[in-house]
Amino acid sequence: SGIMALRKLNADPFTTRVGKLVANATVGTQTSLSPILATLVCDAINSNEQAPWEAVRALKKRVSRNRNHREIRLSLALVEKTVRCCGHVYCSLLMRREFVRDVLAKLLKPKYHRPPDVQD
């Protein structure tokens, strides 16, 4: 069971059900966050104990080292929506130092040249 959990943890976060939904909701071809897709992501996050972890991993992957500002913007909009609609476990995972420091704080660093609306 431990090896299986480790394998699952190292897998691509976009291969899980919630990861696929996060990827679809934040794909750069969209101009704005779809309320329907955002609701599907929220429902998936709230569906089981593993889903909040999977969602945070997928969001981290989508934002980290991504040069597509639209995908970053959509991901931040999805974070805003899911924080309001998902449970305590998910919110506490988002507020962990690793996510805030390693993902959100890096968006503000000047070397990444993010547009002002992404930095807001």
C-alpha positions in Angstrom: 0.0 0.0 0.0 2.9 2.4 0.8 4.5 1.8 -2.6 1.2 2.3 -4.3 0.7 5.6 -2.5 4.2 6.7 -3.4 3.7 5.8 -7.0 0.4 7.8 -7.0 2.1 10.8 -5.4 4.8 10.9 -8.0 2.3 10.5 -10.9 1.3 13.4 -13.1 -1.3 15.3 -11.2 -3.3 15.9 -14.4 -4.0 12.1 -14.7 -6.4 12.1 -11.7 -10.1 12.9 -12.0 -9.7 16.2 -10.2 -6.4 17.0 -12.0 -8.1 16.6 -15.4 -10.8 18.9 -14.3 -8.3 21.5 -13.1 -6.4 21.2 -16.4 -9.6 21.7 -18.4 -10.8 24.6 -16.3 -7.5 26.4 -16.7 -6.5 25.7 -20.2 -5.1 28.8 -22.0 -7.6 28.6 -24.9 -10.3 29.9 -22.6 -10.8 33.6 -22.0 -12.4 33.3 -18.6 -13.0 30.7 -15.9 -16.1 28.7 -16.8 -18.5 28.6 -13.8 -19.6 25.1 -14.9 -16.0 23.8 -14.9 -15.3 25.5 -11.6 -18.3 23.9 -10.0 -17.2 20.5 -11.4 -13.8 21.0 -9.8 -15.4 22.0 -6.5 -17.6 18.9 -6.6 -14.6 16.7 -7.4 -12.5 18.2 -4.6 -15.3 17.6 -2.1 -15.9 14.0 -3.3 -13.3 12.1 -1.4 -10.3 12.4 1.0 -7.6 12.3 -1.6 -9.2 14.9 -4.0 -8.1 18.0 -2.1 -4.4 16.9 -2.3 -4.8 16.1 -6.0 -6.3 19.5 -6.7 -3.5 21.3 -4.9 -0.9 19.3 -6.8 -2.6 20.0 -10.1 -2.9 23.8 -9.3 0.8 23.9 -8.3 1.9 22.2 -11.5 -0.3 24.5 -13.6 1.1 27.7 -12.0 4.7 26.7 -11.4 7.1 27.6 -14.2 4.3 28.4 -16.5 4.9 31.2 -19.0 1.3 31.2 -20.2 -0.2 34.2 -18.3 -3.7 33.3 -19.2 -3.4 29.8 -17.6 -1.9 31.4 -14.5 -4.8 33.9 -14.4 -7.4 31.2 -14.8 -5.7 29.1 -12.1 -5.8 32.0 -9.7 -9.5 32.5 -10.5 -10.1 28.8 -9.8 -8.2 29.1 -6.5 -10.4 32.0 -5.5 -13.6 30.1 -6.4 -12.5 26.8 -4.8 -11.5 28.5 -1.5 -15.0 29.7 -1.2 -16.7 26.4 -2.1 -14.5 23.6 -0.8 -13.8 22.2 2.6 -11.4 23.0 5.4 -8.9 20.3 4.3 -8.5 21.8 0.8 -8.2 25.3 2.2 -5.6 24.3 4.7 -3.6 22.6 2.0 -3.6 25.8 -0.1 -2.5 27.9 2.9 0.5 25.7 3.6 3.8 27.4 3.4 4.9 25.2 0.4 2.0 26.4 -1.8 2.0 30.0 -0.7 5.8 30.4 -0.8 6.7 28.0 -3.7 3.8 29.0 -6.0 2.0 32.2 -5.1 4.9 34.3 -3.8 7.0 33.4 -6.9 4.4 34.9 -9.1 5.3 38.3 -7.6 9.0 38.1 -8.2 10.2 40.7 -10.8 12.3 38.1 -12.7 9.1 36.4 -13.9 7.7 39.6 -15.6 4.1 38.9 -14.8 1.5 41.4 -16.0 0.1 43.6 -13.3 -3.3 41.9 -13.4 -1.7 38.6 -12.5 0.2 40.2 -9.7 -3.0 41.6 -8.2 
